Amino acid sequence: MRRTVRGRVQSVGEIADTGGMDAPERPRPILSTFADDPAQQDLIDAFVVALAERVDELQDLEARGELDRLARCAEALLGDARKAGYDALSRSAAGVRSAALESQTQEARKALIELTEVSQLVRLGHRGAA
């Protein structure tokens, strides 16, 4: 199999190396707005280390249809994300909270998927989280 990309013919091996298409741009890690403040490092570290477990809990609540608890937990995450300097994550948590409060199951699920993706970028940008 061959194809032409940018005027150049690619072989099967080259196509496989790129997943059959041009490699997408990698998402950028998200850093805390307080990353340069040594006084905030313990707060940031604790927040990011606990983040995966908190996101798992939100996912479990959504899967069980416990929208009232989902809204409360998302609100707690929203506040903690803001305190730790992660505004994008705070906005994502606000979306989950809003949809859950309005009992919009599909919207809550979509917002939770976005929150999960943002949390992965937060963890990627933090030196202490895997």
Backbone atoms as SQL, in Angstrom:
CREATE TABLE atoms (id INTEGER PRIMARY KEY, chain TEXT, resi INTEGER, resn TEXT, atom TEXT, x REAL, y REAL, z REAL);
INSERT INTO atoms VALUES
  (1, 'A', 1, 'MET', 'N', 0.857, -1.181, 0.000),
  (2, 'A', 1, 'MET', 'CA', 0.000, 0.000, 0.000),
  (3, 'A', 1, 'MET', 'C', 0.897, 1.237, 0.000),
  (4, 'A', 2, 'ARG', 'N', 0.514, 2.202, -0.791),
  (5, 'A', 2, 'ARG', 'CA', 1.267, 3.448, -0.871),
  (6, 'A', 2, 'ARG', 'C', 0.278, 4.594, -0.871),
  (7, 'A', 3, 'ARG', 'N', 0.736, 5.718, -0.431),
  (8, 'A', 3, 'ARG', 'CA', -0.044, 6.939, -0.548),
  (9, 'A', 3, 'ARG', 'C', 0.909, 8.115, -0.617),
  (10, 'A', 4, 'THR', 'N', 0.378, 9.223, -1.075),
  (11, 'A', 4, 'THR', 'CA', 1.196, 10.417, -1.219),
  (12, 'A', 4, 'THR', 'C', 0.827, 11.404, -0.117),
  (13, 'A', 5, 'VAL', 'N', 1.843, 11.856, 0.598),
  (14, 'A', 5, 'VAL', 'CA', 1.659, 12.847, 1.652),
  (15, 'A', 5, 'VAL', 'C', 2.646, 13.960, 1.395),
  (16, 'A', 6, 'ARG', 'N', 2.108, 15.149, 1.244),
  (17, 'A', 6, 'ARG', 'CA', 2.958, 16.329, 0.983),
  (18, 'A', 6, 'ARG', 'C', 3.914, 16.088, -0.189),
  (19, 'A', 7, 'GLY', 'N', 3.369, 15.501, -1.257),
  (20, 'A', 7, 'GLY', 'CA', 4.155, 15.295, -2.461),
  (21, 'A', 7, 'GLY', 'C', 5.140, 14.150, -2.385),
  (22, 'A', 8, 'ARG', 'N', 5.096, 13.354, -1.319),
  (23, 'A', 8, 'ARG', 'CA', 6.042, 12.260, -1.134),
  (24, 'A', 8, 'ARG', 'C', 5.271, 10.960, -0.967),
  (25, 'A', 9, 'VAL', 'N', 5.665, 9.935, -1.650),
  (26, 'A', 9, 'VAL', 'CA', 5.015, 8.633, -1.553),
  (27, 'A', 9, 'VAL', 'C', 5.499, 7.950, -0.279),
  (28, 'A', 10, 'GLN', 'N', 4.528, 7.446, 0.504),
  (29, 'A', 10, 'GLN', 'CA', 4.877, 6.713, 1.719),
  (30, 'A', 10, 'GLN', 'C', 4.672, 5.228, 1.494),
  (31, 'A', 11, 'SER', 'N', 5.536, 4.425, 2.111),
  (32, 'A', 11, 'SER', 'CA', 5.406, 2.973, 2.053),
  (33, 'A', 11, 'SER', 'C', 4.462, 2.512, 3.158),
  (34, 'A', 12, 'VAL', 'N', 4.111, 1.239, 3.132),
  (35, 'A', 12, 'VAL', 'CA', 3.255, 0.671, 4.161),
  (36, 'A', 12, 'VAL', 'C', 3.854, 0.885, 5.544),
  (37, 'A', 13, 'GLY', 'N', 5.146, 0.659, 5.696),
  (38, 'A', 13, 'GLY', 'CA', 5.805, 0.829, 6.984),
  (39, 'A', 13, 'GLY', 'C', 5.716, 2.251, 7.493),
  (40, 'A', 14, 'GLU', 'N', 5.888, 3.203, 6.606),
  (41, 'A', 14, 'GLU', 'CA', 5.789, 4.608, 7.011),
  (42, 'A', 14, 'GLU', 'C', 4.366, 4.964, 7.411),
  (43, 'A', 15, 'ILE', 'N', 3.394, 4.425, 6.693),
  (44, 'A', 15, 'ILE', 'CA', 1.996, 4.689, 7.029),
  (45, 'A', 15, 'ILE', 'C', 1.686, 4.112, 8.399),
  (46, 'A', 16, 'ALA', 'N', 2.174, 2.900, 8.668),
  (47, 'A', 16, 'ALA', 'CA', 1.941, 2.270, 9.972),
  (48, 'A', 16, 'ALA', 'C', 2.573, 3.074, 11.091),
  (49, 'A', 17, 'ASP', 'N', 3.767, 3.619, 10.838),
  (50, 'A', 17, 'ASP', 'CA', 4.451, 4.403, 11.869),
  (51, 'A', 17, 'ASP', 'C', 3.661, 5.630, 12.293),
  (52, 'A', 18, 'THR', 'N', 2.853, 6.179, 11.402),
  (53, 'A', 18, 'THR', 'CA', 2.086, 7.379, 11.732),
  (54, 'A', 18, 'THR', 'C', 0.627, 7.065, 12.004),
  (55, 'A', 19, 'GLY', 'N', 0.299, 5.777, 12.131),
  (56, 'A', 19, 'GLY', 'CA', -1.090, 5.416, 12.375),
  (57, 'A', 19, 'GLY', 'C', -1.953, 5.610, 11.143),
  (58, 'A', 20, 'GLY', 'N', -1.334, 5.673, 9.967),
  (59, 'A', 20, 'GLY', 'CA', -2.096, 5.815, 8.742),
  (60, 'A', 20, 'GLY', 'C', -2.401, 7.253, 8.383),
  (61, 'A', 21, 'MET', 'N', -1.939, 8.182, 9.152),
  (62, 'A', 21, 'MET', 'CA', -2.202, 9.588, 8.864),
  (63, 'A', 21, 'MET', 'C', -1.104, 10.421, 9.487),
  (64, 'A', 22, 'ASP', 'N', -1.107, 11.673, 9.174),
  (65, 'A', 22, 'ASP', 'CA', -0.138, 12.556, 9.813),
  (66, 'A', 22, 'ASP', 'C', -0.375, 12.534, 11.306),
  (67, 'A', 23, 'ALA', 'N', 0.697, 12.511, 12.069),
  (68, 'A', 23, 'ALA', 'CA', 0.585, 12.461, 13.528),
  (69, 'A', 23, 'ALA', 'C', -0.085, 13.740, 14.032),
  (70, 'A', 24, 'PRO', 'N', -1.090, 13.593, 14.892),
  (71, 'A', 24, 'PRO', 'CA', -1.754, 14.778, 15.433),
  (72, 'A', 24, 'PRO', 'C', -0.831, 15.496, 16.416),
  (73, 'A', 25, 'GLU', 'N', -1.086, 16.761, 16.587),
  (74, 'A', 25, 'GLU', 'CA', -0.317, 17.531, 17.550),
  (75, 'A', 25, 'GLU', 'C', -0.636, 17.018, 18.951),
  (76, 'A', 26, 'ARG', 'N', 0.391, 16.844, 19.753),
  (77, 'A', 26, 'ARG', 'CA', 0.194, 16.350, 21.126),
  (78, 'A', 26, 'ARG', 'C', -0.427, 17.435, 21.981),
  (79, 'A', 27, 'PRO', 'N', -1.381, 17.062, 22.832),
  (80, 'A', 27, 'PRO', 'CA', -1.946, 18.052, 23.750),
  (81, 'A', 27, 'PRO', 'C', -0.870, 18.548, 24.710),
  (82, 'A', 28, 'ARG', 'N', -0.984, 19.772, 25.092),
  (83, 'A', 28, 'ARG', 'CA', 0.006, 20.357, 25.995),
  (84, 'A', 28, 'ARG', 'C', -0.359, 20.067, 27.443),
  (85, 'A', 29, 'PRO', 'N', 0.646, 19.732, 28.247),
  (86, 'A', 29, 'PRO', 'CA', 0.401, 19.544, 29.684),
  (87, 'A', 29, 'PRO', 'C', -0.115, 20.840, 30.292),
  (88, 'A', 30, 'ILE', 'N', -0.919, 20.712, 31.317),
  (89, 'A', 30, 'ILE', 'CA', -1.448, 21.878, 32.024),
  (90, 'A', 30, 'ILE', 'C', -0.673, 22.045, 33.316),
  (91, 'A', 31, 'LEU', 'N', -0.148, 23.236, 33.514),
  (92, 'A', 31, 'LEU', 'CA', 0.590, 23.566, 34.733),
  (93, 'A', 31, 'LEU', 'C', -0.263, 24.461, 35.616),
  (94, 'A', 32, 'SER', 'N', -0.044, 24.380, 36.900),
  (95, 'A', 32, 'SER', 'CA', -0.713, 25.265, 37.840),
  (96, 'A', 32, 'SER', 'C', -0.256, 26.695, 37.608),
  (97, 'A', 33, 'THR', 'N', -1.164, 27.634, 37.784),
  (98, 'A', 33, 'THR', 'CA', -0.775, 29.047, 37.700),
  (99, 'A', 33, 'THR', 'C', 0.145, 29.409, 38.858),
  (100, 'A', 34, 'PHE', 'N', 0.229, 28.540, 39.864),
  (101, 'A', 34, 'PHE', 'CA', 1.110, 28.754, 41.018),
  (102, 'A', 34, 'PHE', 'C', 2.380, 27.915, 40.942),
  (103, 'A', 35, 'ALA', 'N', 2.677, 27.340, 39.789),
  (104, 'A', 35, 'ALA', 'CA', 3.806, 26.416, 39.649),
  (105, 'A', 35, 'ALA', 'C', 5.139, 27.032, 40.070),
  (106, 'A', 36, 'ASP', 'N', 5.281, 28.334, 39.926),
  (107, 'A', 36, 'ASP', 'CA', 6.548, 28.995, 40.276),
  (108, 'A', 36, 'ASP', 'C', 6.587, 29.484, 41.719),
  (109, 'A', 37, 'ASP', 'N', 5.547, 29.194, 42.484),
  (110, 'A', 37, 'ASP', 'CA', 5.464, 29.658, 43.876),
  (111, 'A', 37, 'ASP', 'C', 5.822, 28.504, 44.815),
  (112, 'A', 38, 'PRO', 'N', 7.015, 28.515, 45.403),
  (113, 'A', 38, 'PRO', 'CA', 7.426, 27.420, 46.281),
  (114, 'A', 38, 'PRO', 'C', 6.471, 27.209, 47.460),
  (115, 'A', 39, 'ALA', 'N', 5.814, 28.253, 47.911),
  (116, 'A', 39, 'ALA', 'CA', 4.892, 28.133, 49.043),
  (117, 'A', 39, 'ALA', 'C', 3.650, 27.315, 48.682),
  (118, 'A', 40, 'GLN', 'N', 3.363, 27.167, 47.394),
  (119, 'A', 40, 'GLN', 'CA', 2.168, 26.431, 46.945),
  (120, 'A', 40, 'GLN', 'C', 2.456, 24.988, 46.534),
  (121, 'A', 41, 'GLN', 'N', 3.707, 24.589, 46.533),
  (122, 'A', 41, 'GLN', 'CA', 4.074, 23.276, 46.002),
  (123, 'A', 41, 'GLN', 'C', 3.422, 22.106, 46.742),
  (124, 'A', 42, 'ASP', 'N', 3.356, 22.177, 48.065),
  (125, 'A', 42, 'ASP', 'CA', 2.727, 21.076, 48.809),
  (126, 'A', 42, 'ASP', 'C', 1.247, 20.954, 48.459),
  (127, 'A', 43, 'LEU', 'N', 0.568, 22.092, 48.341),
  (128, 'A', 43, 'LEU', 'CA', -0.846, 22.087, 47.964),
  (129, 'A', 43, 'LEU', 'C', -1.037, 21.506, 46.572),
  (130, 'A', 44, 'ILE', 'N', -0.218, 21.945, 45.639),
  (131, 'A', 44, 'ILE', 'CA', -0.306, 21.451, 44.266),
  (132, 'A', 44, 'ILE', 'C', -0.014, 19.956, 44.220),
  (133, 'A', 45, 'ASP', 'N', 1.055, 19.536, 44.891),
  (134, 'A', 45, 'ASP', 'CA', 1.419, 18.115, 44.909),
  (135, 'A', 45, 'ASP', 'C', 0.280, 17.256, 45.446),
  (136, 'A', 46, 'ALA', 'N', -0.269, 17.634, 46.584),
  (137, 'A', 46, 'ALA', 'CA', -1.349, 16.852, 47.198),
  (138, 'A', 46, 'ALA', 'C', -2.574, 16.813, 46.284),
  (139, 'A', 47, 'PHE', 'N', -2.892, 17.940, 45.680),
  (140, 'A', 47, 'PHE', 'CA', -4.055, 17.997, 44.798),
  (141, 'A', 47, 'PHE', 'C', -3.889, 17.053, 43.609),
  (142, 'A', 48, 'VAL', 'N', -2.751, 17.143, 42.925),
  (143, 'A', 48, 'VAL', 'CA', -2.549, 16.351, 41.709),
  (144, 'A', 48, 'VAL', 'C', -2.425, 14.860, 42.023),
  (145, 'A', 49, 'VAL', 'N', -1.763, 14.524, 43.107),
  (146, 'A', 49, 'VAL', 'CA', -1.613, 13.112, 43.469),
  (147, 'A', 49, 'VAL', 'C', -2.975, 12.469, 43.744),
  (148, 'A', 50, 'ALA', 'N', -3.891, 13.217, 44.329),
  (149, 'A', 50, 'ALA', 'CA', -5.228, 12.687, 44.647),
  (150, 'A', 50, 'ALA', 'C', -6.212, 12.798, 43.478),
  (151, 'A', 51, 'LEU', 'N', -5.818, 13.476, 42.404),
  (152, 'A', 51, 'LEU', 'CA', -6.749, 13.788, 41.323),
  (153, 'A', 51, 'LEU', 'C', -7.326, 12.558, 40.638),
  (154, 'A', 52, 'ALA', 'N', -6.514, 11.576, 40.314),
  (155, 'A', 52, 'ALA', 'CA', -7.017, 10.386, 39.612),
  (156, 'A', 52, 'ALA', 'C', -8.108, 9.689, 40.415),
  (157, 'A', 53, 'GLU', 'N', -7.896, 9.566, 41.704),
  (158, 'A', 53, 'GLU', 'CA', -8.895, 8.916, 42.557),
  (159, 'A', 53, 'GLU', 'C', -10.198, 9.722, 42.599),
  (160, 'A', 54, 'ARG', 'N', -10.080, 11.032, 42.624),
  (161, 'A', 54, 'ARG', 'CA', -11.271, 11.883, 42.645),
  (162, 'A', 54, 'ARG', 'C', -12.046, 11.774, 41.332),
  (163, 'A', 55, 'VAL', 'N', -11.335, 11.724, 40.224),
  (164, 'A', 55, 'VAL', 'CA', -11.982, 11.574, 38.927),
  (165, 'A', 55, 'VAL', 'C', -12.650, 10.201, 38.845),
  (166, 'A', 56, 'ASP', 'N', -11.988, 9.167, 39.344),
  (167, 'A', 56, 'ASP', 'CA', -12.604, 7.833, 39.385),
  (168, 'A', 56, 'ASP', 'C', -13.920, 7.865, 40.155),
  (169, 'A', 57, 'GLU', 'N', -13.933, 8.567, 41.286),
  (170, 'A', 57, 'GLU', 'CA', -15.152, 8.661, 42.084),
  (171, 'A', 57, 'GLU', 'C', -16.266, 9.362, 41.298),
  (172, 'A', 58, 'LEU', 'N', -15.927, 10.437, 40.607),
  (173, 'A', 58, 'LEU', 'CA', -16.923, 11.129, 39.791),
  (174, 'A', 58, 'LEU', 'C', -17.478, 10.198, 38.708),
  (175, 'A', 59, 'GLN', 'N', -16.603, 9.447, 38.081),
  (176, 'A', 59, 'GLN', 'CA', -17.040, 8.515, 37.039),
  (177, 'A', 59, 'GLN', 'C', -17.960, 7.441, 37.608),
  (178, 'A', 60, 'ASP', 'N', -17.631, 6.939, 38.797),
  (179, 'A', 60, 'ASP', 'CA', -18.476, 5.934, 39.438),
  (180, 'A', 60, 'ASP', 'C', -19.852, 6.503, 39.771),
  (181, 'A', 61, 'LEU', 'N', -19.892, 7.721, 40.279),
  (182, 'A', 61, 'LEU', 'CA', -21.168, 8.361, 40.609),
  (183, 'A', 61, 'LEU', 'C', -22.021, 8.557, 39.364),
  (184, 'A', 62, 'GLU', 'N', -21.392, 8.996, 38.287),
  (185, 'A', 62, 'GLU', 'CA', -22.132, 9.187, 37.033),
  (186, 'A', 62, 'GLU', 'C', -22.664, 7.854, 36.528),
  (187, 'A', 63, 'ALA', 'N', -21.843, 6.816, 36.588),
  (188, 'A', 63, 'ALA', 'CA', -22.258, 5.494, 36.100),
  (189, 'A', 63, 'ALA', 'C', -23.437, 4.939, 36.899),
  (190, 'A', 64, 'ARG', 'N', -23.481, 5.262, 38.185),
  (191, 'A', 64, 'ARG', 'CA', -24.592, 4.804, 39.032),
  (192, 'A', 64, 'ARG', 'C', -25.796, 5.737, 38.974),
  (193, 'A', 65, 'GLY', 'N', -25.663, 6.842, 38.275),
  (194, 'A', 65, 'GLY', 'CA', -26.771, 7.784, 38.156),
  (195, 'A', 65, 'GLY', 'C', -27.001, 8.628, 39.397),
  (196, 'A', 66, 'GLU', 'N', -25.995, 8.737, 40.244),
  (197, 'A', 66, 'GLU', 'CA', -26.116, 9.517, 41.477),
  (198, 'A', 66, 'GLU', 'C', -25.747, 10.975, 41.191),
  (199, 'A', 67, 'LEU', 'N', -26.651, 11.654, 40.491),
  (200, 'A', 67, 'LEU', 'CA', -26.348, 13.003, 40.025),
  (201, 'A', 67, 'LEU', 'C', -26.240, 14.022, 41.154),
  (202, 'A', 68, 'ASP', 'N', -26.993, 13.835, 42.239),
  (203, 'A', 68, 'ASP', 'CA', -26.888, 14.780, 43.360),
  (204, 'A', 68, 'ASP', 'C', -25.494, 14.715, 43.993),
  (205, 'A', 69, 'ARG', 'N', -25.007, 13.512, 44.232),
  (206, 'A', 69, 'ARG', 'CA', -23.647, 13.358, 44.790),
  (207, 'A', 69, 'ARG', 'C', -22.586, 13.766, 43.781),
  (208, 'A', 70, 'LEU', 'N', -22.842, 13.492, 42.506),
  (209, 'A', 70, 'LEU', 'CA', -21.922, 13.909, 41.452),
  (210, 'A', 70, 'LEU', 'C', -21.771, 15.430, 41.463),
  (211, 'A', 71, 'ALA', 'N', -22.877, 16.135, 41.596),
  (212, 'A', 71, 'ALA', 'CA', -22.833, 17.606, 41.635),
  (213, 'A', 71, 'ALA', 'C', -22.027, 18.094, 42.841),
  (214, 'A', 72, 'ARG', 'N', -22.239, 17.475, 44.009),
  (215, 'A', 72, 'ARG', 'CA', -21.503, 17.891, 45.214),
  (216, 'A', 72, 'ARG', 'C', -20.004, 17.626, 45.086),
  (217, 'A', 73, 'CYS', 'N', -19.656, 16.454, 44.587),
  (218, 'A', 73, 'CYS', 'CA', -18.231, 16.119, 44.436),
  (219, 'A', 73, 'CYS', 'C', -17.565, 16.979, 43.363),
  (220, 'A', 74, 'ALA', 'N', -18.290, 17.265, 42.292),
  (221, 'A', 74, 'ALA', 'CA', -17.745, 18.136, 41.244),
  (222, 'A', 74, 'ALA', 'C', -17.539, 19.547, 41.792),
  (223, 'A', 75, 'GLU', 'N', -18.449, 20.001, 42.636),
  (224, 'A', 75, 'GLU', 'CA', -18.293, 21.328, 43.231),
  (225, 'A', 75, 'GLU', 'C', -17.070, 21.380, 44.142),
  (226, 'A', 76, 'ALA', 'N', -16.848, 20.324, 44.914),
  (227, 'A', 76, 'ALA', 'CA', -15.661, 20.274, 45.772),
  (228, 'A', 76, 'ALA', 'C', -14.391, 20.293, 44.926),
  (229, 'A', 77, 'LEU', 'N', -14.383, 19.534, 43.837),
  (230, 'A', 77, 'LEU', 'CA', -13.229, 19.512, 42.946),
  (231, 'A', 77, 'LEU', 'C', -13.020, 20.876, 42.306),
  (232, 'A', 78, 'LEU', 'N', -14.104, 21.516, 41.920),
  (233, 'A', 78, 'LEU', 'CA', -14.041, 22.854, 41.326),
  (234, 'A', 78, 'LEU', 'C', -13.290, 23.812, 42.247),
  (235, 'A', 79, 'GLY', 'N', -13.678, 23.853, 43.508),
  (236, 'A', 79, 'GLY', 'CA', -13.031, 24.751, 44.471),
  (237, 'A', 79, 'GLY', 'C', -11.578, 24.398, 44.721),
  (238, 'A', 80, 'ASP', 'N', -11.308, 23.107, 44.859),
  (239, 'A', 80, 'ASP', 'CA', -9.928, 22.677, 45.113),
  (240, 'A', 80, 'ASP', 'C', -9.028, 22.934, 43.909),
  (241, 'A', 81, 'ALA', 'N', -9.569, 22.734, 42.699),
  (242, 'A', 81, 'ALA', 'CA', -8.789, 23.003, 41.486),
  (243, 'A', 81, 'ALA', 'C', -8.449, 24.488, 41.395),
  (244, 'A', 82, 'ARG', 'N', -9.401, 25.317, 41.741),
  (245, 'A', 82, 'ARG', 'CA', -9.159, 26.765, 41.715),
  (246, 'A', 82, 'ARG', 'C', -8.074, 27.141, 42.731),
  (247, 'A', 83, 'LYS', 'N', -8.158, 26.574, 43.934),
  (248, 'A', 83, 'LYS', 'CA', -7.151, 26.864, 44.968),
  (249, 'A', 83, 'LYS', 'C', -5.759, 26.419, 44.556),
  (250, 'A', 84, 'ALA', 'N', -5.682, 25.319, 43.787),
  (251, 'A', 84, 'ALA', 'CA', -4.395, 24.780, 43.354),
  (252, 'A', 84, 'ALA', 'C', -3.891, 25.426, 42.064),
  (253, 'A', 85, 'GLY', 'N', -4.681, 26.340, 41.492),
  (254, 'A', 85, 'GLY', 'CA', -4.243, 27.058, 40.296),
  (255, 'A', 85, 'GLY', 'C', -4.517, 26.364, 38.981),
  (256, 'A', 86, 'TYR', 'N', -5.549, 25.523, 38.956),
  (257, 'A', 86, 'TYR', 'CA', -5.910, 24.813, 37.732),
  (258, 'A', 86, 'TYR', 'C', -7.285, 25.297, 37.255),
  (259, 'A', 87, 'ASP', 'N', -7.283, 26.451, 36.599),
  (260, 'A', 87, 'ASP', 'CA', -8.534, 27.064, 36.171),
  (261, 'A', 87, 'ASP', 'C', -9.280, 26.238, 35.123),
  (262, 'A', 88, 'ALA', 'N', -8.571, 25.628, 34.199),
  (263, 'A', 88, 'ALA', 'CA', -9.224, 24.808, 33.169),
  (264, 'A', 88, 'ALA', 'C', -9.946, 23.625, 33.805),
  (265, 'A', 89, 'LEU', 'N', -9.324, 23.023, 34.784),
  (266, 'A', 89, 'LEU', 'CA', -9.953, 21.902, 35.483),
  (267, 'A', 89, 'LEU', 'C', -11.147, 22.384, 36.299),
  (268, 'A', 90, 'SER', 'N', -11.025, 23.548, 36.884),
  (269, 'A', 90, 'SER', 'CA', -12.133, 24.136, 37.635),
  (270, 'A', 90, 'SER', 'C', -13.332, 24.376, 36.719),
  (271, 'A', 91, 'ARG', 'N', -13.076, 24.902, 35.524),
  (272, 'A', 91, 'ARG', 'CA', -14.169, 25.136, 34.565),
  (273, 'A', 91, 'ARG', 'C', -14.819, 23.819, 34.139),
  (274, 'A', 92, 'SER', 'N', -14.012, 22.787, 33.934),
  (275, 'A', 92, 'SER', 'CA', -14.560, 21.482, 33.555),
  (276, 'A', 92, 'SER', 'C', -15.434, 20.912, 34.675),
  (277, 'A', 93, 'ALA', 'N', -14.976, 21.053, 35.908),
  (278, 'A', 93, 'ALA', 'CA', -15.758, 20.574, 37.049),
  (279, 'A', 93, 'ALA', 'C', -17.067, 21.357, 37.169),
  (280, 'A', 94, 'ALA', 'N', -17.036, 22.646, 36.844),
  (281, 'A', 94, 'ALA', 'CA', -18.257, 23.455, 36.873),
  (282, 'A', 94, 'ALA', 'C', -19.260, 22.938, 35.851),
  (283, 'A', 95, 'GLY', 'N', -18.779, 22.498, 34.699),
  (284, 'A', 95, 'GLY', 'CA', -19.666, 21.926, 33.686),
  (285, 'A', 95, 'GLY', 'C', -20.332, 20.647, 34.166),
  (286, 'A', 96, 'VAL', 'N', -19.566, 19.801, 34.846),
  (287, 'A', 96, 'VAL', 'CA', -20.123, 18.561, 35.403),
  (288, 'A', 96, 'VAL', 'C', -21.170, 18.907, 36.455),
  (289, 'A', 97, 'ARG', 'N', -20.818, 19.806, 37.354),
  (290, 'A', 97, 'ARG', 'CA', -21.740, 20.209, 38.420),
  (291, 'A', 97, 'ARG', 'C', -23.038, 20.756, 37.847),
  (292, 'A', 98, 'SER', 'N', -22.930, 21.652, 36.897),
  (293, 'A', 98, 'SER', 'CA', -24.111, 22.276, 36.304),
  (294, 'A', 98, 'SER', 'C', -25.030, 21.243, 35.657),
  (295, 'A', 99, 'ALA', 'N', -24.467, 20.361, 34.853),
  (296, 'A', 99, 'ALA', 'CA', -25.274, 19.332, 34.182),
  (297, 'A', 99, 'ALA', 'C', -25.907, 18.388, 35.196),
  (298, 'A', 100, 'ALA', 'N', -25.161, 18.020, 36.227),
  (299, 'A', 100, 'ALA', 'CA', -25.695, 17.110, 37.245),
  (300, 'A', 100, 'ALA', 'C', -26.827, 17.780, 38.028),
  (301, 'A', 101, 'LEU', 'N', -26.667, 19.051, 38.364),
  (302, 'A', 101, 'LEU', 'CA', -27.718, 19.765, 39.100),
  (303, 'A', 101, 'LEU', 'C', -28.999, 19.873, 38.290),
  (304, 'A', 102, 'GLU', 'N', -28.855, 19.955, 36.968),
  (305, 'A', 102, 'GLU', 'CA', -30.013, 20.064, 36.086),
  (306, 'A', 102, 'GLU', 'C', -30.518, 18.696, 35.621),
  (307, 'A', 103, 'SER', 'N', -29.946, 17.636, 36.201),
  (308, 'A', 103, 'SER', 'CA', -30.316, 16.251, 35.867),
  (309, 'A', 103, 'SER', 'C', -30.206, 15.957, 34.374),
  (310, 'A', 104, 'GLN', 'N', -29.218, 16.526, 33.739),
  (311, 'A', 104, 'GLN', 'CA', -28.965, 16.286, 32.319),
  (312, 'A', 104, 'GLN', 'C', -27.900, 15.195, 32.203),
  (313, 'A', 105, 'THR', 'N', -28.347, 13.967, 32.196),
  (314, 'A', 105, 'THR', 'CA', -27.456, 12.816, 32.241),
  (315, 'A', 105, 'THR', 'C', -26.436, 12.809, 31.104),
  (316, 'A', 106, 'GLN', 'N', -26.896, 13.021, 29.878),
  (317, 'A', 106, 'GLN', 'CA', -25.980, 12.985, 28.737),
  (318, 'A', 106, 'GLN', 'C', -24.967, 14.122, 28.800),
  (319, 'A', 107, 'GLU', 'N', -25.430, 15.311, 29.182),
  (320, 'A', 107, 'GLU', 'CA', -24.523, 16.448, 29.295),
  (321, 'A', 107, 'GLU', 'C', -23.513, 16.233, 30.424),
  (322, 'A', 108, 'ALA', 'N', -23.973, 15.631, 31.515),
  (323, 'A', 108, 'ALA', 'CA', -23.060, 15.334, 32.625),
  (324, 'A', 108, 'ALA', 'C', -21.983, 14.356, 32.167),
  (325, 'A', 109, 'ARG', 'N', -22.378, 13.369, 31.384),
  (326, 'A', 109, 'ARG', 'CA', -21.414, 12.390, 30.873),
  (327, 'A', 109, 'ARG', 'C', -20.399, 13.075, 29.951),
  (328, 'A', 110, 'LYS', 'N', -20.860, 13.922, 29.049),
  (329, 'A', 110, 'LYS', 'CA', -19.950, 14.639, 28.144),
  (330, 'A', 110, 'LYS', 'C', -18.999, 15.545, 28.929),
  (331, 'A', 111, 'ALA', 'N', -19.547, 16.246, 29.908),
  (332, 'A', 111, 'ALA', 'CA', -18.712, 17.140, 30.727),
  (333, 'A', 111, 'ALA', 'C', -17.692, 16.335, 31.522),
  (334, 'A', 112, 'LEU', 'N', -18.076, 15.151, 31.972),
  (335, 'A', 112, 'LEU', 'CA', -17.163, 14.302, 32.724),
  (336, 'A', 112, 'LEU', 'C', -16.045, 13.765, 31.833),
  (337, 'A', 113, 'ILE', 'N', -16.352, 13.474, 30.602),
  (338, 'A', 113, 'ILE', 'CA', -15.314, 13.048, 29.652),
  (339, 'A', 113, 'ILE', 'C', -14.305, 14.180, 29.458),
  (340, 'A', 114, 'GLU', 'N', -14.804, 15.404, 29.300),
  (341, 'A', 114, 'GLU', 'CA', -13.903, 16.554, 29.165),
  (342, 'A', 114, 'GLU', 'C', -13.059, 16.723, 30.423),
  (343, 'A', 115, 'LEU', 'N', -13.688, 16.621, 31.586),
  (344, 'A', 115, 'LEU', 'CA', -12.966, 16.757, 32.852),
  (345, 'A', 115, 'LEU', 'C', -11.872, 15.694, 32.956),
  (346, 'A', 116, 'THR', 'N', -12.174, 14.484, 32.537),
  (347, 'A', 116, 'THR', 'CA', -11.190, 13.397, 32.577),
  (348, 'A', 116, 'THR', 'C', -9.995, 13.723, 31.683),
  (349, 'A', 117, 'GLU', 'N', -10.263, 14.239, 30.496),
  (350, 'A', 117, 'GLU', 'CA', -9.185, 14.602, 29.583),
  (351, 'A', 117, 'GLU', 'C', -8.333, 15.736, 30.152),
  (352, 'A', 118, 'VAL', 'N', -8.993, 16.734, 30.722),
  (353, 'A', 118, 'VAL', 'CA', -8.255, 17.860, 31.314),
  (354, 'A', 118, 'VAL', 'C', -7.421, 17.364, 32.499),
  (355, 'A', 119, 'SER', 'N', -7.983, 16.478, 33.313),
  (356, 'A', 119, 'SER', 'CA', -7.236, 15.974, 34.471),
  (357, 'A', 119, 'SER', 'C', -5.998, 15.204, 34.034),
  (358, 'A', 120, 'GLN', 'N', -6.076, 14.508, 32.911),
  (359, 'A', 120, 'GLN', 'CA', -4.904, 13.801, 32.398),
  (360, 'A', 120, 'GLN', 'C', -3.806, 14.790, 32.004),
  (361, 'A', 121, 'LEU', 'N', -4.202, 15.925, 31.446),
  (362, 'A', 121, 'LEU', 'CA', -3.220, 16.943, 31.071),
  (363, 'A', 121, 'LEU', 'C', -2.615, 17.608, 32.303),
  (364, 'A', 122, 'VAL', 'N', -3.418, 17.753, 33.345),
  (365, 'A', 122, 'VAL', 'CA', -2.899, 18.283, 34.613),
  (366, 'A', 122, 'VAL', 'C', -1.862, 17.319, 35.173),
  (367, 'A', 123, 'ARG', 'N', -2.198, 16.047, 35.201),
  (368, 'A', 123, 'ARG', 'CA', -1.269, 15.050, 35.734),
  (369, 'A', 123, 'ARG', 'C', -0.005, 14.961, 34.880),
  (370, 'A', 124, 'LEU', 'N', -0.164, 15.104, 33.576),
  (371, 'A', 124, 'LEU', 'CA', 0.976, 15.082, 32.667),
  (372, 'A', 124, 'LEU', 'C', 1.925, 16.252, 32.951),
  (373, 'A', 125, 'GLY', 'N', 1.379, 17.366, 33.347),
  (374, 'A', 125, 'GLY', 'CA', 2.188, 18.540, 33.613),
  (375, 'A', 125, 'GLY', 'C', 2.800, 18.585, 34.996),
  (376, 'A', 126, 'HIS', 'N', 2.468, 17.624, 35.831),
  (377, 'A', 126, 'HIS', 'CA', 2.946, 17.627, 37.210),
  (378, 'A', 126, 'HIS', 'C', 4.046, 16.594, 37.379),
  (379, 'A', 127, 'ARG', 'N', 5.146, 16.981, 37.916),
  (380, 'A', 127, 'ARG', 'CA', 6.297, 16.092, 38.037),
  (381, 'A', 127, 'ARG', 'C', 6.071, 14.933, 38.983),
  (382, 'A', 128, 'GLY', 'N', 5.152, 15.041, 39.939),
  (383, 'A', 128, 'GLY', 'CA', 4.981, 13.995, 40.948),
  (384, 'A', 128, 'GLY', 'C', 3.915, 12.969, 40.637),
  (385, 'A', 129, 'ALA', 'N', 3.178, 13.145, 39.539),
  (386, 'A', 129, 'ALA', 'CA', 2.095, 12.213, 39.230),
  (387, 'A', 129, 'ALA', 'C', 2.444, 11.410, 37.991),
  (388, 'A', 130, 'ALA', 'N', 1.990, 10.173, 37.977),
  (389, 'A', 130, 'ALA', 'CA', 2.263, 9.311, 36.825),
  (390, 'A', 130, 'ALA', 'C', 1.082, 9.302, 35.894);
